């Protein structure tokens, strides 16, 4: 008869989990958290340098140091109580030494992943009644661990959704006419426009400030006030939305029109645009940014950056200034500048003029850490490749009078340790859907070209 497992589990964290979330040690409640010595060695190798990964490694090391404190080696081996924010300990933390008997080695020792798995095999034999679970963002490592009889899971503490199809889109689409479902309506007008006060019970359950309600009869309303009893919708005629212009650019469809409305709204400080390649995310954001910086002068400058895998490690070796180093990685910005002026008689001269006139600065994510940008429009492209921790680091750089625009395509994630569900873009959209000064829109279709749309859907 197999030995009965104890209720307290033993979670072993891989290096990539601590890089993904340096505070992951605190997320396992009453259970015991173990860090293999090999993981500490990997953190030590990665902690030096200016790359964003080095900052996360240093923070993870600081978290471990705070937990261990003055504990003796014996106490560390057995498990040190993890102090919580309220001062009460919950769960234990220990470091697993990699000295184990050769009889327990199950995988070649040429890889650190194998060393960790081997040490878990030995640990499971030593404590057969404990449920030992490896936590790693590396899918292949999870497969190898399971092949050796060790339980393995993805790190899911910051995953707010079980399926990316549940992600907030920014608008509700009602079948037929929206007004057929409404029995009580208080309509009023002011200098801004027309508004409707409706009972909250007659509206969709998932509703937030700056979310749109759209029906098949041509009604578009934006939620501007919301409580348990009533909601106030701003009536936005389709013709009015579609006639918006930002630096000569007009929306091609209703989702683009709603996105442009959020981008140009001075009361909204965070806008997230998601959608497939060619749906217009970057060109809409760039046109709105130039309009608000040059024409209406709401912002002093545009800070453009993007997440590109390997950029943090490679940029230091490229020649030139920071802007010159970033230019190859921000080709999407200049491409869209050209698209905004492709009908000009001398389009090249127009783009050169804009680059000189517009206070547009290209910044590496590496150099954004520790900065504070005042009265700036911060444009962040390729956000799907950021972790939730990285996303927090960047969003908190927005200073007084600044606006942040985040763009991303969850079907084009380039890092092996992120999925659409665990992406920082998904995390941001879900965390900020109740933020009254934020808004999000999922853009549909691929206006770039019929070829691009077919490739997105069939390749």
Residue, then its C-alpha position, 0 to 999 in steps of 0.5 A: x500500500x502506497x504511503x499517504x501524502x501529507x497535506x503540506x506540499x513541497x514546491x521547488x521553483x525553477x530559475x525562470x519562475x523567479x525571473x518571471x516573478x521575483x516575489x514568487x516565493x511568497x505565493x504558496x501559502x502554508x506549503x514549503x518552498x524550495x530553491x535548488x542550489x543550481x537555481x541560486x548559481x544561475x541567478x548569480x550568473x545572470x544578476x550582473x549587467x544592465x539587462x532587465x533580466x539582471x534586475x529581476x535576478x537581483x530582486x529575487x536574490x534580495x527576496x531570498x536574503x530577506x526570508x533567510x535572515x540570520x537562520x543557521x544552515x540547519x534551519x535553512x535545510x529544514x525550512x525557514x518560516x516565510x514572514x508575511x506582510x501582516x507579520x505572521x509566518x505562513x509556509x517555509x522556505x529552504x535551499x536544496x543542496x545538489x550533493x546527492x548519491x550517484x545511485x539517484x542520478x537519472x539524467x546526464x549532469x551536463x545541463x542545470x535543468x537535469x541537476x535540478x530534476x535529479x536532486x528532486x528525484x533524490x528528495x522524493x526518495x528521501x521524503x516519500x510521504x511529501x508531495x514534491x512539485x517542480x514549478x517552472x515556466x519551461x514546458x520541456x523541463x516540466x515534461x522531463x520532470x514528469x518523465x522522472x516521476x516528479x510532479x511539475x506545474x507552470x507558475x500560475x499565480x499571476x494568470x488571471x484567466x483560464x482562457x485568453x478568449x475570456x479577455x476583456x475586449x472593451x465593448x459589448x455587442x448586443x444582438x438586434x437593438x439595444x433599446x428593445x431590452x431597456x424599459x427605463x431610460x432617462x435621457x439628458x443633454x449638455x454641452x458635450x452631448x447626449x447621455x442616457x441614465x439606465x438601471x444597472x440591472x438591465x445592462x450586461x454583467x461585465x461592465x466598466x467605466x470607458x467600456x462601449x456598448x454596441x448594437x446591430x442597429x447602429x447605437x454606440x454608447x460609452x459608460x462614463x458613470x457606474x454604480x450598483x444602481x445605475x449607469x450613465x452612457x454617453x451616446x456616440x453616433x457612429x457617424x461622429x466616431x467614424x468622422x474622427x481624424x488624427x493627423x490625417x488618419x480616419x478609422x476604417x471600422x467601428x473598433x478602430x473608431x472606438x480605439x481612436x476615441x479612447x486615444x484622443x480622450x484627455x481624461x484617459x491615461x492608459x489605453x491598451x490595444x490588442x489585435x492581430x497583425x495589421x489591425x491598425x494598432x500602431x498607426x492609430x496610436x502614432x497618429x493620435x500621439x502626433x495629433x496630441x503632441x503637435x496639434x493640441x500640445x497636450x504632451x511635451x514628447x512621445x516616448x516610443x519603445x517596444x519589447x523585443x526578445x534579445x534587445x536588452x542583451x544586444x543593444x549595448x553592443x550596437x554602435x551609436x547613441x541610444x536613439x540610433x541603437x533603437x532605430x532598427x527595432x522601432x522600424x514599425x514606428x517609421x513605417x507607420x509614419x511613412x504610411x501616414x504621409x504616403x499620399x503626400x507629394x514628397x512623402x520622404x520629405x514629410x517623414x523627415x519633417x515630422x521626425x524633426x518637428x515631433x519630439x519623438x524619442x526612441x527608448x530601450x526598455x532597459x533605460x526606462x527602469x528608474x526613469x520618470x516621464x512627465x507630460x509624455x505620451x509613452x507608446x509601448x509596442x509588442x507588449x505581449x512579450x513582457x511579463x506581468x512584473x516587467x509591465x508593472x515596472x514600465x507602467x509605473x514610469x508614467x509621471x504627472x500628466x503622462x499617458x501610456x498606450x500599450x499595443x500587442x498581438x497575443x498570437x505573436x509571443x516570441x518568448x518561450x516562457x510566456x503564453x497568451x494567458x500569462x502575458x503581461x499584456x493580458x495581465x494589464x488588461x485584466x488588472x486595469x479593466x476597473x481603472x476609471x482612467x483606462x480603456x481597452x479595445x480589441x481590434x478586429x480584422x486585418x486592414x493592412x491587406x487581404x494577404x495579411x489577413x489571410x496569412x494571419x488566419x490560415x498560416 
